[in-house]
Amino acid sequence: MGGGSRTIVVGGGFAGLAAAVRLVAAGREVLVVEAAKHGGGRSRSFHDKVTGREIDNGQHLMMGCYWETLSFMRAIGVPDDALEVQSNLAMTMLKPGGARVELTCPPLPAPLHLAGGLIGMRGIGMLHRAAALRAGLLLRGEIARPDDNETCDAWLRRLGQTPPIRAAFWEPLIWAVLNDDPLVASAAMLIAVLERAFMGSRAASSLVVPRLPLSSVYVQRAVDYIEARGGEVRFASPARKLELDADGRVAGLTLKSGETVATEQIVTAVPPQVLLELLPEAAREHLVFRDVARLEASPIVNLWVTLDEPLLDRPFVGLIASPLHWLWDRDRIEAGTSGRPTAGDSLLSVTISGARGFVDDQPEALRELFLGEIARFFPRARPQIRGFRVVKEKRATISHAVGTYRRRPETQSPIPGLLLAGDWVRTGLPATIESAVQSGHDAAARVLSGR
Ligand SMILES: Cc1cc2nc3c(=O)[nH]c(=O)nc-3n(C[C@H](O)[C@H](O)[C@H](O)COP(=O)(O)OP(=O)(O)OC[C@H]3O[C@@H](n4cnc5c(N)ncnc54)[C@H](O)[C@@H]3O)c2cc1C
């Protein structure tokens, strides 16, 4: 070992790259070590032989209130047209049979835009829209006392939400942002998102869809940014173990290659299980890390389906009360509002969030599920499947079951010199891209402030 002034960032997903970008921007020496050959982690793209396309491990959706993410993207030079940003929040949900429920928020200041959108929602009765509006009006009071022991289901009941408005608005939102079942997911985490999305500016609630495969949007640009400022990014360099000195402070990082790199400061930006493996055995006994060991995972299954013709007449729709939560027409998304998708085969991405019941299914079973749901929601469509690819992420995010939040660790770990980043640390947000980037920025701020 020798040297030690540079900060090592372990992990090249959103959290690690965001931390490294902030650090090199402030003139710090940084080394990023990433286990995989390419960066991106759980927000990554790859070339897929079945579809013949560059695809993501799963369709990612962001919102205007992803302030940290959008500032990270601006910093590394992501062009505006890489992201499709809605001018006002709008979404279409389909009922079985194909009838639509449409939410279109008018261009009013927040939160009036949401009130206007809910009142004017098409395809759902006035009684149910009024229930949603009532929840919206009560939201400010709910924010004042977040309670991590109340499930989303109990919260929706307490606020008098009717089954139709739950199915058409609340439950799709909950599965999407919490990646968990409303029966177990914490209302506090939902409220954290509602506050950011709906109580600030109107733009905060707009949906933001990456037009291109995600890796091509941010990974190489972040790496270029880091390297142009003297930082180093090493791919295919898994970390194996944190080295501590006699006082229990960070002293270095040993890689799987056997090399030990000396440093006094490490930012880990890896999932919980990996962090625990990196720790010296004795450190895992610390209460903070024992809590980390108790965090559970929630899966996402993504289906990538090449069809002989487009199924959707818009970039994306949600399916009400279906295990297939969202369908995305990748060609429309890539063409953007300005372009038109080319004729011929069409690539559809299907999101099954909180997919505990599906993650162990064989592709044939998932294909049957897909065909059955398409017949149910698009009774007149007769699409032929030309290619079918299943991407399973068993540990897509941590589970946001009630009582989980207190087990998520702070940025500052109990080990001096070790800072924790990753979407799952205690950011006040559910495990999302925004939480990941915020955690990276928080860790960088700690390094820079010398605390
Ligand atoms: C299918 C899917 C869909 C999703 N959809 C959305 C969405 O629509 N909106 C949203 O906001 N969020 C979404 N998420 C969540 C989002 O992807 C994550 O919150 C985010 O990518 C987490 O970033 P991270 O940097 O914290 O972790 P990761 O992306 O997991 O990065 C950790 C990195 O560490 C690396 N690593 C692991 N072990 C080691 C080691 N020993 N040494 C060095 N490196 C190591 C990994 O290879 C990885 O690159 C989705 C997730 C999935 C899986």
The ligand as a Gaussian input file, in Angstrom:
#p B3LYP/6-31G(d) Opt

LIG

0 1
 C      -35.760000      -3.520000     -14.219000
 C      -35.623000      -2.273000     -13.402000
 C      -36.463000      -1.196000     -13.665000
 C      -36.344000      -0.032000     -12.903000
 N      -37.138000       1.030000     -13.203000
 C      -36.931000       2.207000     -12.583000
 C      -37.642000       3.369000     -12.986000
 O      -38.493000       3.327000     -13.880000
 N      -37.363000       4.556000     -12.359000
 C      -36.429000       4.632000     -11.366000
 O      -36.196000       5.732000     -10.859000
 N      -35.746000       3.544000     -10.951000
 C      -35.962000       2.351000     -11.538000
 N      -35.246000       1.238000     -11.152000
 C      -34.291000       1.364000     -10.037000
 C      -32.955000       1.923000     -10.545000
 O      -32.484000       1.128000     -11.601000
 C      -31.966000       1.864000      -9.397000
 O      -32.492000       2.627000      -8.334000
 C      -30.599000       2.429000      -9.747000
 O      -30.134000       1.941000     -10.966000
 C      -29.631000       2.053000      -8.623000
 O      -28.362000       2.597000      -8.881000
 P      -27.165000       2.332000      -7.875000
 O      -25.979000       3.020000      -8.444000
 O      -27.597000       2.640000      -6.504000
 O      -26.942000       0.751000      -7.879000
 P      -26.508000      -0.225000      -9.061000
 O      -27.074000       0.249000     -10.338000
 O      -26.862000      -1.593000      -8.612000
 O      -24.931000      -0.081000      -9.152000
 C      -24.054000      -0.844000      -8.380000
 C      -22.838000      -1.167000      -9.222000
 O      -21.888000      -1.826000      -8.407000
 C      -21.281000      -2.835000      -9.173000
 N      -20.675000      -3.824000      -8.275000
 C      -21.270000      -4.860000      -7.644000
 N      -20.375000      -5.543000      -6.915000
 C      -19.199000      -4.895000      -7.065000
 C      -17.892000      -5.117000      -6.566000
 N      -17.607000      -6.149000      -5.740000
 N      -16.914000      -4.270000      -6.936000
 C      -17.162000      -3.242000      -7.779000
 N      -18.378000      -2.998000      -8.291000
 C      -19.386000      -3.808000      -7.925000
 C      -22.412000      -3.380000     -10.022000
 O      -21.913000      -4.085000     -11.146000
 C      -23.149000      -2.108000     -10.379000
 O      -22.696000      -1.553000     -11.590000
 C      -35.382000       0.048000     -11.855000
 C      -34.566000      -1.056000     -11.582000
 C      -34.669000      -2.190000     -12.344000
 C      -33.761000      -3.347000     -12.044000

